[in-house]
Amino acid sequence: MSSGATELAWFKSSYSSTQGDSCVEVAVAEQAVHVRDSKDMTRPAFAVDRESWGRFVGFASEC
C-alpha cells in the first residue's frame, strides 16, 4: 500500500453488516481501488486496478 493510502476517502461497503462485523471499506483513486478490513486496521490494505474491481463487483452482484 502506498503511503498516500491513509489520505484516501474510505467508505464502508453497502454489503457490510450494520452490526459491526464483516466490515470492508474501499477507497476509489484514479488508478486503483483500495480495500481494507476496518475491523483489523493492523492488516494492510490492498489495491486492485479499477477494471479488475469492476469485474469483481459485477461477478459478486450476480451471486
C-alpha angles and dihedrals in degrees: 000000000000121000089246091063091088088061093057123111102250123197133182119251115254086231093061116108119256089222094074099260130104091030113175120172127193135193121196116216131176096265104023149014114240121210129194141169106243092196092062111034091174088075114085120246118240132213134216129186115265095247092055091047090053091052091048093050091047091052094045093050090057092057 
